[in-house]
Amino acid sequence: MKRSLVFATAISSFFVTATTAFGFSGQAQAFSFSGSSSGTWGQPTPGSLDTNPTYTGVGTKTFTWGQPSSPSILPNKLVFDGSSFSGDTDSVFKIGELRYFNETVLKGTSVEFVPLNLNLSLNSPVGINQVFNFNFHLVNTPNTSTNPQENADSVFIDTNLAYNSFTIAGNKYTLELTGFNPDVSQLSIKALEGGTATTAVYARIKTIPEPATIAGLCLVGIYLVSRKKSLQNSYSRIQNSDS
């Protein structure tokens, strides 16, 4: 019984090693890259209370929204400036800069979401020019507090992976926005009424796993669970046999 248990353990270890190797064999190799970015704003989505959404700048790098509460002020504004960059896959790099101007606008004239069409142009590896779409959530407060901090408005970045991808040497990659800070998770910026917030935007190029890799990893997980139960049952039988 004990020899059988050792043999079964050896066989299962071989199986897990072989399956893991099979799964990871489909993963793409890391590569270094360099290039530049640019971005334009897309068609916004009004919120449920935005009965008279007012905006400009669709198709440009400068987006404004909301009807100013007086002729002496401007609407809210977002400006995205692309930048040059370099790095390695799965490393965080600066992909651009965002400027946010917060003004006081009339109720019902704002929007809630606006997409950024972010163009990634790689010159190394050469020939990659791909647009990725990300949503920005615009939170406009009603300005009813006497505390300026509570009246501040915010912009949240959607860090979900883009649906678009590009291919290098037969492997697929996509772009992920990681936030406004390279070291910690910062997904929003805030500006006081009449104030401005400027921040860098960070991203990461990620590998899209091949189906064989995903299936291999799932198979490993399932097998480890069943192996544990099998070993426990075998150990119980040995204990009963020795007693």
C-alpha positions in Angstrom: 0.0 0.0 0.0 2.8 2.5 0.9 4.7 1.8 -2.3 1.5 2.3 -4.3 1.0 5.7 -2.6 4.5 6.8 -3.4 4.1 5.7 -7.0 0.8 7.5 -7.3 2.4 10.6 -5.9 5.2 10.5 -8.4 2.8 9.9 -11.3 0.6 12.8 -10.2 3.6 15.1 -9.8 4.6 14.2 -13.4 1.1 14.9 -14.6 1.0 18.3 -13.0 4.4 19.3 -14.3 3.6 18.1 -17.8 0.2 19.9 -17.8 1.7 23.1 -16.5 4.4 23.0 -19.1 1.7 22.5 -21.8 -0.3 25.4 -20.5 2.6 27.8 -20.3 4.0 26.8 -23.6 1.3 28.9 -25.3 2.2 32.0 -23.4 3.8 34.9 -25.3 7.4 35.9 -24.6 8.0 39.4 -23.0 9.4 42.1 -25.3 10.6 45.6 -25.1 8.8 48.4 -26.9 8.8 52.1 -27.6 6.4 54.5 -29.3 3.9 57.3 -28.8 0.3 57.9 -28.0 -2.5 60.2 -28.8 -6.2 60.4 -27.9 -9.5 61.8 -28.9 -12.8 61.9 -26.9 -15.8 59.9 -28.1 -19.6 60.4 -27.8 -20.5 60.8 -24.2 -23.4 59.2 -22.2 -25.6 61.4 -20.1 -26.8 60.4 -16.7 -30.5 59.8 -15.8 -30.8 63.4 -14.5 -29.0 65.0 -17.4 -32.1 66.1 -19.3 -30.3 68.7 -21.4 -26.7 67.4 -21.9 -24.4 70.0 -23.3 -20.9 69.2 -24.6 -18.3 69.9 -27.3 -15.1 68.3 -28.5 -16.1 64.8 -29.7 -13.3 63.6 -32.0 -10.7 66.0 -30.5 -8.3 65.9 -27.6 -10.4 68.6 -25.6 -13.8 67.7 -24.3 -16.1 70.2 -22.5 -19.5 69.5 -20.9 -22.2 71.4 -19.0 -23.7 74.8 -19.5 -21.9 77.4 -17.4 -23.9 78.9 -14.6 -22.9 82.5 -15.6 -21.4 84.1 -18.7 -18.2 84.8 -16.9 -17.1 81.1 -16.5 -16.4 78.2 -18.8 -17.8 74.7 -19.0 -16.1 71.7 -17.4 -13.1 70.5 -19.5 -10.9 67.5 -20.0 -7.7 67.6 -22.1 -5.7 64.5 -23.0 -2.2 64.9 -24.3 -0.3 61.8 -25.5 3.3 61.2 -24.9 6.3 59.1 -26.1 7.1 56.0 -24.0 9.2 52.9 -23.7 9.1 49.8 -21.5 8.5 46.1 -21.3 5.4 44.0 -21.4 3.6 43.9 -18.0 5.5 46.9 -16.8 3.8 50.2 -16.0 4.6 53.3 -18.1 3.3 56.8 -18.6 1.0 57.0 -21.7 -0.2 60.5 -21.4 -1.3 63.5 -19.3 -4.8 64.5 -18.3 -5.9 68.0 -17.4 -9.2 68.5 -15.6 -10.9 71.9 -15.3 -13.9 72.0 -12.9 -16.4 74.7 -13.3 -19.9 75.4 -12.0 -22.6 74.3 -14.6 -26.3 74.2 -14.6 -28.2 71.2 -13.3 -29.2 68.7 -16.0 -26.6 69.9 -18.5 -23.8 67.5 -17.6 -22.9 64.0 -18.9 -21.9 60.9 -16.8 -19.5 59.0 -19.1 -17.1 59.9 -21.9 -14.9 57.4 -23.8 -11.3 58.1 -24.7 -10.1 56.6 -28.0 -6.5 56.0 -27.1 -4.2 55.4 -30.1 -1.0 53.3 -29.4 1.7 53.7 -32.1 4.7 51.5 -31.7 7.9 52.1 -33.6 9.7 49.2 -31.9 8.4 46.6 -32.7 7.6 48.5 -35.9 4.2 48.7 -37.6 1.8 48.5 -34.7 -0.9 51.3 -34.7 -4.0 50.4 -32.7 -6.8 52.3 -31.0 -8.1 51.2 -27.6 -11.3 52.5 -26.0 -11.6 53.4 -22.3 -14.5 55.0 -20.3 -14.1 57.9 -18.0 -16.8 58.5 -15.3 -17.5 62.1 -14.6 -18.9 62.8 -11.1 -20.5 66.2 -10.8 -21.7 67.2 -7.3 -24.8 69.4 -6.7 -22.7 72.1 -4.9 -25.0 72.3 -1.9 -22.4 72.1 0.8 -20.6 75.0 2.6 -17.5 72.8 2.5 -15.5 73.3 -0.7 -14.1 69.8 -0.5 -17.5 68.3 -0.5 -18.4 70.3 -3.6 -15.4 69.1 -5.5 -16.0 67.0 -8.7 -14.2 63.9 -9.7 -13.1 61.9 -12.8 -12.8 58.2 -12.5 -10.9 56.0 -14.9 -12.2 52.6 -16.1 -9.3 50.2 -15.8 -11.0 47.3 -17.5 -9.0 45.7 -20.3 -9.7 47.0 -23.7 -11.5 44.7 -26.2 -9.0 45.5 -29.0 -5.7 43.8 -29.3 -2.6 43.6 -31.6 -0.4 40.7 -32.6 3.4 40.3 -32.6 5.1 37.1 -33.7 1.8 35.3 -33.5 1.0 36.4 -29.9 -1.8 38.7 -28.9 -1.5 41.7 -26.6 -3.8 44.4 -25.2 -3.5 47.7 -23.4 -4.6 48.2 -19.8 -4.9 51.6 -18.1 -3.6 51.2 -14.6 -4.6 54.6 -13.1 -3.1 57.9 -12.2 -0.2 56.7 -10.1 2.5 54.2 -11.1 3.0 52.8 -7.6 -0.4 52.6 -5.9 -4.0 52.2 -7.1 -5.3 55.7 -7.8 -8.3 55.5 -10.1 -9.7 59.1 -9.7 -8.7 62.7 -9.5 -10.6 65.5 -7.9 -10.8 69.3 -8.5 -12.5 72.0 -6.5 -15.1 74.3 -8.1 -13.1 76.7 -10.4 -10.0 74.6 -9.9 -7.7 72.4 -12.1 -6.2 69.0 -11.6 -3.3 67.7 -13.8 -2.1 64.1 -13.6 -0.2 61.6 -15.6 -2.0 58.5 -17.0 -0.3 55.1 -16.7 -0.8 52.0 -18.7 0.5 48.5 -19.2 0.8 46.2 -22.2 -0.6 42.7 -21.2 -0.4 39.3 -22.8 -3.7 37.8 -23.8 -3.4 34.1 -22.8 -4.0 31.5 -25.5 -7.0 29.1 -24.9 -4.6 26.2 -24.4 -2.9 28.1 -21.6 -6.2 28.8 -19.8 -7.4 25.3 -20.3 -4.1 23.9 -19.0 -4.2 26.1 -15.8 -7.8 25.1 -15.1 -6.9 21.4 -15.6 -4.1 21.8 -13.1 -6.4 23.3 -10.5 -9.0 20.6 -10.9 -6.4 17.9 -10.7 -4.8 19.3 -7.6 -8.1 19.2 -5.8 -8.9 15.6 -6.9 -5.3 14.5 -6.1 -5.6 15.9 -2.6 -8.8 14.0 -1.9 -7.3 10.8 -3.4 -4.2 11.1 -1.2 -6.3 11.6 1.9 -8.4 8.5 1.1 -5.2 6.5 0.4 -3.7 7.7 3.7 -6.8 6.7 5.6 -6.7 3.2 4.0 -3.1 2.8 5.0 -3.8 3.9 8.6 -6.6 1.4 8.8 -4.5 -1.4 7.3 -1.6 -0.8 9.7 -3.8 -0.6 12.8 
